[in-house]
Amino acid sequence: MEFEERYFREELDYLRQLSKLLATEKPHLARFLAEKDADPDIERLLEGVAFLTGNLRQKIEDEFPELTHGLIKMLWPNYLRPVPAMTLIEYTPDMDKSSVPVLIPRNEQFTTNAGEIRVDEVLPSDAKKEEPPPCTFTLCRDIWLLPVRLGAD
């Protein structure tokens, strides 16, 4: 992020307007806040505040990713964690032939069939429906598939 002098100048002008208003309300401070013979320490203080608030305004106008990132990290940290691509698979062994648990080993790869993916989307009759590309997924841990069938008979 680059420093933009425009924000600094706008904030400094605003602070000087406020200092004029303060000088009219509190005359005993006028000698510190006068434009021509202003106290150099007060002038540096106003410039420092203008610099900081100018940077803050620039971040806010840049859709403030640094500010929102900290807030989201504090309130919902799970949204910032990287999540790999996931899917649900249906693995159906032949129940008549298998009566023992089946191990599906880790790093087993599954590929989606583009023809079996259904997209409920209404397309115009002249539109060409493109098939989604096949995706390959890899199991990250061993899975034991038990020969159990749940249902109401």
C-alpha positions as CSV (number, residue, x, y, z in Angstrom):
1,M,0.0,0.0,0.0
2,E,1.4,3.3,-1.0
3,F,1.1,6.5,1.0
4,E,-1.2,9.0,-0.7
5,E,-0.6,12.6,0.2
6,R,-4.2,13.5,-0.6
7,Y,-5.5,11.8,2.5
8,F,-2.8,13.5,4.6
9,R,-3.6,16.9,3.2
10,E,-7.4,16.5,3.7
11,E,-6.9,15.4,7.3
12,L,-4.5,18.2,8.0
13,D,-6.9,20.8,6.5
14,Y,-9.7,19.3,8.6
15,L,-7.6,19.5,11.8
16,R,-6.7,23.1,11.1
17,Q,-10.3,24.0,10.7
18,L,-11.0,22.3,14.0
19,S,-8.2,24.2,15.6
20,K,-9.6,27.5,14.3
21,L,-13.0,26.6,15.8
22,L,-11.3,25.7,19.1
23,A,-9.3,29.0,19.1
24,T,-12.6,31.0,18.8
25,E,-14.2,28.9,21.6
26,K,-11.1,29.0,23.9
27,P,-9.3,32.2,23.3
28,H,-6.5,31.3,25.8
29,L,-5.4,28.5,23.3
30,A,-5.4,30.8,20.3
31,R,-1.7,31.6,20.5
32,F,-0.8,27.9,20.2
33,L,-3.2,27.3,17.3
34,A,-2.7,30.5,15.2
35,E,-1.8,29.7,11.6
36,K,1.1,32.1,11.2
37,D,2.8,31.9,14.6
38,A,1.6,28.4,15.6
39,D,3.6,26.5,18.2
40,P,5.9,24.1,16.3
41,D,5.2,21.3,18.7
42,I,1.4,21.6,18.2
43,E,2.0,21.8,14.4
44,R,4.0,18.5,14.5
45,L,1.3,16.9,16.6
46,L,-1.4,17.9,14.2
47,E,0.7,16.6,11.3
48,G,1.2,13.3,13.1
49,V,-2.5,12.9,13.8
50,A,-3.2,13.8,10.1
51,F,-0.8,11.2,8.9
52,L,-2.2,8.4,11.1
53,T,-5.9,9.2,10.3
54,G,-5.1,9.7,6.7
55,N,-3.6,6.2,6.6
56,L,-6.6,4.8,8.4
57,R,-9.0,6.5,6.0
58,Q,-7.0,5.1,3.1
59,K,-7.3,1.6,4.5
60,I,-11.0,2.0,5.1
61,E,-11.6,3.3,1.5
62,D,-9.5,0.3,0.2
63,E,-12.3,-1.9,1.6
64,F,-10.1,-2.3,4.7
65,P,-9.0,-6.0,4.3
66,E,-6.5,-5.6,7.1
67,L,-9.2,-4.4,9.5
68,T,-11.8,-7.0,8.5
69,H,-9.2,-9.8,8.5
70,G,-8.5,-9.1,12.2
71,L,-12.2,-8.9,13.1
72,I,-13.0,-12.2,11.3
73,K,-9.9,-13.8,12.8
74,M,-11.3,-12.9,16.3
75,L,-14.9,-13.7,15.7
76,W,-14.9,-16.6,13.2
77,P,-11.4,-18.0,12.9
78,N,-12.7,-21.1,11.0
79,Y,-13.6,-19.0,8.0
80,L,-9.9,-18.1,7.5
81,R,-8.6,-21.7,7.6
82,P,-7.8,-23.2,4.3
83,V,-10.2,-26.0,3.4
84,P,-9.3,-28.5,0.7
85,A,-11.8,-29.5,-1.9
86,M,-14.2,-32.1,-0.5
87,T,-17.0,-34.3,-1.7
88,L,-19.4,-36.9,-0.4
89,I,-19.2,-40.3,-2.1
90,E,-21.5,-43.3,-2.0
91,Y,-19.5,-46.5,-1.8
92,T,-21.8,-49.5,-2.1
93,P,-20.2,-53.0,-2.0
94,D,-22.1,-56.1,-3.0
95,M,-23.8,-57.0,0.3
96,D,-24.5,-60.5,-0.7
97,K,-20.8,-61.3,-1.3
98,S,-19.3,-59.4,1.6
99,S,-20.0,-60.1,5.3
100,V,-16.8,-58.7,6.7
101,P,-15.6,-55.1,7.0
102,V,-13.8,-53.7,3.9
103,L,-10.9,-51.4,4.2
104,I,-10.7,-48.5,1.8
105,P,-7.0,-47.5,2.1
106,R,-5.7,-44.0,2.5
107,N,-4.6,-42.2,-0.7
108,E,-7.3,-44.1,-2.7
109,Q,-8.4,-41.9,-5.6
110,F,-12.0,-41.4,-6.8
111,T,-12.9,-39.7,-10.0
112,T,-16.3,-38.2,-10.7
113,N,-18.1,-39.2,-13.9
114,A,-19.1,-36.1,-15.7
115,G,-22.1,-37.9,-17.1
116,E,-23.5,-38.7,-13.6
117,I,-23.4,-35.2,-12.2
118,R,-26.8,-33.6,-12.4
119,V,-27.1,-29.8,-12.6
120,D,-30.7,-28.6,-12.1
121,E,-30.4,-25.7,-14.5
122,V,-32.8,-24.5,-17.2
123,L,-30.9,-23.8,-20.4
124,P,-32.4,-22.3,-23.6
125,S,-33.0,-24.9,-26.3
126,D,-30.3,-23.5,-28.5
127,A,-27.7,-23.4,-25.7
128,K,-25.0,-26.0,-25.7
129,K,-24.8,-27.8,-22.4
130,E,-21.2,-28.4,-21.4
131,E,-20.3,-31.3,-19.3
132,P,-18.4,-30.5,-16.1
133,P,-14.8,-31.7,-16.1
134,P,-14.1,-34.9,-14.1
135,C,-12.6,-34.2,-10.6
136,T,-10.2,-36.6,-8.8
137,F,-10.4,-36.8,-5.0
138,T,-8.0,-38.6,-2.7
139,L,-8.9,-40.1,0.7
140,C,-6.9,-38.6,3.5
141,R,-7.4,-41.5,6.0
142,D,-8.2,-45.2,6.0
143,I,-12.0,-45.9,6.1
144,W,-13.5,-49.1,7.2
145,L,-16.8,-49.9,5.4
146,L,-19.0,-52.1,7.5
147,P,-21.5,-54.4,5.9
148,V,-24.6,-52.8,7.5
149,R,-27.8,-51.8,5.9
150,L,-30.2,-49.5,7.6
151,G,-33.8,-49.4,6.6
152,A,-37.4,-50.0,7.6
153,D,-38.6,-53.3,6.3
